[in-house]
Amino acid sequence: MYKIRILNAGILEDILSMDDYIEAVEKAYSMFVKGEAGLFPIIAHEFEPEIREMDIKSGHMEGAGIFGLKVVGYAASNPSADGTPALSGLVTVLSSQTGRPKGLVDGMTITNHRTGAAGAVGAKYLARPDSEDVLIVGSGAQARAQTKALLHVMPGVRRVTAASRNRAGVDLYISEMSPLYPEVDFSAADMEHLEKPAGEADIIVTCTPSHKPFLKREWVSPGTHINAIGADFPGKQEIDESLLPRARVFADSRQQVVRQGECRKACELGILEPDSIVEIGNVVLGAPGRVSDADITVFDSTGMALQDIISASVALEKAESTGVGQLIDM
């Protein structure tokens, strides 16, 4: 008999800071490119495109002595139907040495924060340090996570424009974010008229479930950094594929983004060579990222199980040291 620890959303909110998530994500990226961690094939299924889907992501981190998986379900109607989040799931962490589970944690909290942290890492290494104007396309939980993480690493941001197909969602997002960041001017843009806010943005974040690109190549100005977050599933796309050959393109996992990320369509059409895509872990370890203020940079973040596993592992270690969480016998 042995014990495993279970952590709910409230405990995770209490014991992990944004700095913890960013450090964990950077560690996952760097271990991955050093060959100290690896990913297993993703299992994904759409019950209804953009409405209901499931994902199972898994991987190993031999360098950290752990492996694990995340099971996530998405149901777009949950918030309006019963007030529950659209995204839910679980992360399991196991010991590479013994094969035993170390713990089980809430997957929604880990996913939201580690994905926000991934965007923060992309901006930290690839955006111009003097960036002030941000365009966020999306108005759900991930828009909030991306905003909080981005403003954590880019304190010079002064204006955030938000757009979404759900205008009520944008208004709610602005009403929630504005009091948290009184030094930042939050405003709304029409989803059908993104040309001006996109052209003025130093940083663009796309975090929608779209299957049709809405960010056009000709709108994006030299020097812009784009965090492409939403396209994490085959068929999803937010950015005009013709933009990518103009940009310096970075990814969490080259193999993964070619298969199911924002880069998929451009690679299928032969206008973007997979070998030209740089994995962000190399930049974390010192490889060149942005080399000119005029560069357009794109970070294609499809989400790696390694981010979930290492974040959950850090949470379990902190929980053990402080004695929080529920222990159950196995």
C-alpha positions as CSV (number, residue, x, y, z in Angstrom):
1,M,0.0,0.0,0.0
2,Y,1.2,3.5,-0.7
3,K,-0.3,7.0,-0.6
4,I,-1.0,9.6,-3.4
5,R,-1.8,13.2,-2.9
6,I,-4.8,14.9,-4.5
7,L,-4.9,18.7,-5.0
8,N,-7.9,20.7,-6.0
9,A,-8.2,24.0,-7.7
10,G,-8.2,26.1,-4.5
11,I,-5.0,24.5,-3.2
12,L,-3.3,25.0,-6.6
13,E,-4.2,28.7,-6.6
14,D,-2.8,29.1,-3.1
15,I,0.6,27.3,-3.5
16,L,1.7,28.1,-7.1
17,S,2.6,31.6,-8.2
18,M,3.0,32.9,-11.8
19,D,6.7,32.8,-11.3
20,D,6.5,29.1,-10.3
21,Y,4.6,28.4,-13.6
22,I,7.0,30.4,-15.7
23,E,10.0,28.7,-14.2
24,A,8.4,25.2,-14.7
25,V,7.5,25.9,-18.3
26,E,11.0,27.2,-19.0
27,K,12.4,24.0,-17.4
28,A,10.1,21.8,-19.5
29,Y,11.2,23.6,-22.7
30,S,14.9,23.4,-22.0
31,M,14.8,19.7,-20.8
32,F,12.9,18.9,-24.0
33,V,15.5,20.3,-26.4
34,K,18.3,18.8,-24.3
35,G,16.8,15.3,-24.7
36,E,16.0,14.9,-21.0
37,A,12.3,14.8,-21.7
38,G,10.0,13.5,-24.4
39,L,6.4,13.5,-25.6
40,F,4.1,10.6,-26.5
41,P,1.5,10.8,-29.3
42,I,-1.5,13.0,-28.5
43,I,-4.9,11.3,-28.4
44,A,-7.6,13.8,-29.5
45,H,-11.2,13.6,-30.6
46,E,-13.8,16.2,-31.6
47,F,-17.3,15.3,-30.7
48,E,-18.5,18.5,-32.3
49,P,-16.0,21.0,-33.8
50,E,-15.4,24.0,-31.6
51,I,-18.1,22.8,-29.2
52,R,-17.0,19.5,-27.6
53,E,-13.6,17.8,-27.7
54,M,-11.2,15.7,-25.6
55,D,-7.4,15.5,-25.4
56,I,-5.0,13.1,-23.7
57,K,-1.4,14.4,-23.6
58,S,1.4,12.5,-22.0
59,G,5.2,12.6,-21.7
60,H,8.2,11.7,-19.7
61,M,10.8,13.8,-17.9
62,E,13.6,11.5,-17.1
63,G,15.7,14.4,-16.1
64,A,13.2,15.2,-13.3
65,G,12.4,11.5,-12.5
66,I,8.7,11.8,-13.5
67,F,6.3,10.9,-16.2
68,G,2.6,11.5,-16.5
69,L,-0.5,12.5,-18.5
70,K,-3.3,15.0,-18.7
71,V,-6.9,14.2,-19.7
72,V,-8.9,17.2,-20.7
73,G,-12.5,17.7,-21.8
74,Y,-13.9,20.8,-23.4
75,A,-17.6,21.8,-23.7
76,A,-18.2,25.3,-25.0
77,S,-21.8,25.4,-23.6
78,N,-20.9,24.7,-20.0
79,P,-20.6,28.4,-18.9
80,S,-24.0,29.4,-20.2
81,A,-25.7,26.1,-19.4
82,D,-24.7,25.6,-15.8
83,G,-22.0,28.2,-14.9
84,T,-19.2,25.6,-14.9
85,P,-15.9,26.1,-16.9
86,A,-15.7,25.0,-20.5
87,L,-12.4,23.2,-19.8
88,S,-11.9,20.6,-17.2
89,G,-9.5,17.7,-16.6
90,L,-7.0,15.9,-14.5
91,V,-3.2,15.7,-14.4
92,T,-1.5,12.5,-13.0
93,V,2.2,12.5,-12.1
94,L,4.1,9.2,-11.6
95,S,7.6,8.3,-10.6
96,S,9.9,7.2,-13.3
97,Q,11.8,5.1,-10.8
98,T,8.9,3.1,-9.2
99,G,6.1,3.7,-11.7
100,R,3.8,4.6,-8.9
101,P,1.5,7.6,-9.0
102,K,2.7,10.5,-6.9
103,G,-0.4,12.6,-7.2
104,L,-3.5,13.7,-9.0
105,V,-4.2,17.4,-9.5
106,D,-6.9,19.6,-11.0
107,G,-6.2,19.9,-14.7
108,M,-8.1,23.0,-15.5
109,T,-6.1,25.2,-13.1
110,I,-2.8,23.7,-14.3
111,T,-3.8,24.1,-18.0
112,N,-4.9,27.7,-17.7
113,H,-1.9,28.9,-15.8
114,R,0.8,26.9,-17.6
115,T,-0.6,28.0,-21.0
116,G,-0.6,31.6,-19.8
117,A,3.0,31.0,-18.6
118,A,3.9,29.6,-22.1
119,G,2.7,32.9,-23.6
120,A,4.7,34.8,-21.1
121,V,7.8,32.9,-22.0
122,G,7.2,33.5,-25.7
123,A,6.9,37.3,-25.1
124,K,9.8,37.4,-22.7
125,Y,12.2,36.0,-25.2
126,L,10.7,37.2,-28.5
127,A,8.8,40.4,-28.1
128,R,10.4,43.8,-28.2
129,P,11.1,44.8,-24.5
130,D,9.6,48.2,-25.1
131,S,6.2,46.8,-26.2
132,E,3.2,48.8,-25.1
133,D,0.3,47.8,-27.2
134,V,-1.3,44.4,-27.1
135,L,-4.2,42.8,-29.0
136,I,-5.9,39.8,-27.4
137,V,-8.2,37.9,-29.7
138,G,-10.4,35.7,-27.4
139,S,-12.5,36.5,-24.3
140,G,-12.6,33.2,-22.4
141,A,-10.5,31.8,-19.5
142,Q,-7.4,31.6,-21.6
143,A,-7.7,35.3,-22.6
144,R,-7.5,36.1,-18.9
145,A,-4.6,33.7,-18.2
146,Q,-2.7,35.1,-21.2
147,T,-3.3,38.7,-20.1
148,K,-2.2,38.1,-16.5
149,A,1.0,36.2,-17.5
150,L,1.9,38.6,-20.2
151,L,1.6,41.7,-18.0
152,H,3.7,39.8,-15.4
153,V,6.7,39.7,-17.8
154,M,6.0,42.8,-19.9
155,P,5.4,45.6,-17.3
156,G,5.7,48.3,-20.0
157,V,2.4,47.4,-21.6
158,R,0.0,50.3,-21.4
159,R,-2.9,49.4,-23.8
160,V,-4.8,46.1,-24.3
161,T,-7.4,45.8,-27.0
162,A,-9.7,42.7,-26.8
163,A,-11.8,41.2,-29.6
164,S,-14.0,38.1,-29.8
165,R,-17.0,36.7,-31.6
166,N,-18.6,37.0,-28.2
167,R,-18.9,40.7,-27.6
168,A,-20.6,40.2,-24.2
169,G,-17.6,38.1,-23.3
170,V,-15.2,40.9,-24.3
171,D,-17.2,43.4,-22.1
172,L,-17.0,41.0,-19.1
173,Y,-13.3,40.4,-19.7
174,I,-12.6,44.2,-19.7
175,S,-14.7,44.7,-16.6
176,E,-12.7,42.0,-14.8
177,M,-9.2,43.0,-16.0
178,S,-9.4,46.8,-15.7
179,P,-9.6,46.9,-11.9
180,L,-6.6,44.5,-11.7
181,Y,-4.4,46.6,-13.9
182,P,-5.3,50.3,-13.4
183,E,-2.2,51.4,-15.2
184,V,-3.4,49.6,-18.4
185,D,-6.1,51.0,-20.7
186,F,-8.4,48.1,-21.7
187,S,-10.7,48.6,-24.7
188,A,-12.8,46.5,-27.1
189,A,-12.5,46.0,-30.9
190,D,-14.9,44.6,-33.4
191,M,-13.9,41.1,-34.5
192,E,-14.8,42.0,-38.1
193,H,-12.5,45.0,-38.1
194,L,-9.2,43.9,-36.7
195,E,-7.0,45.6,-39.2
196,K,-6.3,48.8,-37.2
197,P,-5.7,47.2,-33.7
198,A,-3.6,44.4,-35.3
199,G,-1.5,47.0,-37.2
200,E,-0.9,49.0,-34.1
201,A,-0.1,46.1,-31.8
202,D,3.4,45.3,-30.6
203,I,2.1,41.9,-29.3
204,I,-0.8,39.9,-30.6
205,V,-2.2,37.0,-28.7
206,T,-4.7,34.6,-30.4
207,C,-6.5,32.3,-28.0
208,T,-9.7,31.1,-29.7
209,P,-11.0,27.7,-30.9
210,S,-11.2,29.0,-34.5
211,H,-11.0,26.7,-37.5
212,K,-10.8,29.6,-39.9
213,P,-7.9,32.2,-39.9
214,F,-8.9,35.7,-38.9
215,L,-5.5,37.5,-38.6
216,K,-4.4,38.5,-42.1
217,R,-0.8,38.8,-43.2
218,E,-1.1,42.4,-44.5
219,W,-2.4,43.7,-41.1
220,V,0.7,42.7,-39.1
221,S,3.4,45.4,-38.8
222,P,7.2,44.8,-38.7
223,G,8.4,44.3,-35.2
224,T,5.2,42.5,-34.0
225,H,5.4,39.4,-31.9
226,I,2.5,36.9,-32.1
227,N,1.6,34.3,-29.4
228,A,-0.5,31.8,-31.4
229,I,-2.2,29.8,-28.6
230,G,-5.5,28.6,-29.9
231,A,-4.5,26.2,-32.7
232,D,-3.7,23.1,-30.6
233,F,-5.8,20.6,-32.5
234,P,-5.8,19.3,-36.1
235,G,-8.0,21.7,-38.2
236,K,-7.7,24.7,-35.9
237,Q,-6.2,27.9,-37.3
238,E,-6.2,31.5,-36.3
239,I,-3.5,33.1,-38.5
240,D,-3.3,33.5,-42.3
241,E,-0.7,30.8,-43.2
242,S,0.9,33.2,-45.7
243,L,2.2,35.3,-42.7
244,L,4.4,32.6,-41.4
245,P,7.0,32.7,-44.3
246,R,7.5,36.4,-43.5
247,A,8.2,35.7,-39.8
248,R,10.8,34.1,-37.6
249,V,8.8,31.1,-36.3
250,F,9.2,29.4,-33.0
251,A,7.4,26.4,-31.4
252,D,7.1,24.5,-28.2
253,S,7.6,21.2,-30.2
254,R,8.4,21.4,-33.9
255,Q,6.9,17.9,-34.6
256,Q,3.8,18.8,-32.7
257,V,3.1,22.2,-34.4
258,V,3.7,20.7,-37.9
259,R,1.1,18.1,-37.1
260,Q,-1.6,20.1,-35.3
261,G,-0.5,23.7,-34.7
262,E,-0.6,27.0,-36.4
263,C,2.2,25.9,-38.6
264,R,0.4,22.9,-40.0
265,K,-1.3,24.5,-43.0
266,A,1.8,26.4,-44.1
267,C,3.9,23.3,-43.9
268,E,1.3,21.3,-45.8
269,L,1.3,23.9,-48.6
270,G,5.1,23.9,-48.7
271,I,5.5,27.6,-47.9
272,L,7.1,27.0,-44.5
273,E,9.9,24.5,-44.1
274,P,9.6,22.5,-40.8
275,D,13.4,22.8,-40.3
276,S,13.1,26.6,-40.2
277,I,10.9,26.4,-37.1
278,V,13.0,26.9,-33.9
279,E,12.0,25.2,-30.7
280,I,11.6,27.8,-27.9
281,G,13.7,25.7,-25.5
282,N,16.8,26.5,-27.6
283,V,16.1,30.2,-27.1
284,V,15.6,29.7,-23.4
285,L,19.1,28.1,-23.4
286,G,20.6,31.0,-25.3
287,A,20.0,30.6,-29.0
288,P,19.0,33.7,-31.0
289,G,15.3,34.7,-30.9
290,R,14.4,38.1,-32.2
291,V,17.5,39.5,-34.0
292,S,16.0,42.8,-35.2
293,D,13.4,45.3,-34.0
294,A,11.8,44.8,-37.4
295,D,11.4,41.0,-37.1
296,I,7.9,39.6,-37.0
297,T,8.1,36.7,-34.5
298,V,5.5,34.0,-34.1
299,F,5.4,31.5,-31.1
300,D,3.3,28.5,-32.0
301,S,2.3,27.1,-28.6
302,T,0.3,23.9,-29.0
303,G,0.8,22.9,-25.4
304,M,3.0,20.1,-24.2
305,A,2.2,17.5,-21.6
306,L,5.6,18.3,-20.1
307,Q,4.4,21.7,-19.0
308,D,1.5,20.1,-17.1
309,I,3.6,17.3,-15.6
310,I,6.3,19.6,-14.3
311,S,3.9,22.2,-13.0
312,A,1.8,19.5,-11.2
313,S,5.0,18.0,-9.8
314,V,6.1,21.3,-8.4
315,A,2.7,21.7,-6.8
316,L,2.8,18.3,-5.3
317,E,6.2,18.9,-3.8
318,K,5.1,22.2,-2.3
319,A,1.9,20.5,-1.0
320,E,3.9,17.8,0.7
321,S,6.2,20.3,2.4
322,T,3.3,22.2,3.7
323,G,1.0,19.3,4.5
324,V,-1.9,20.3,2.3
325,G,-4.0,18.2,0.0
326,Q,-5.8,14.9,0.5
327,L,-3.8,11.7,0.9
328,I,-5.5,8.5,-0.2
329,D,-4.3,4.9,0.2
330,M,-3.7,2.9,-3.0
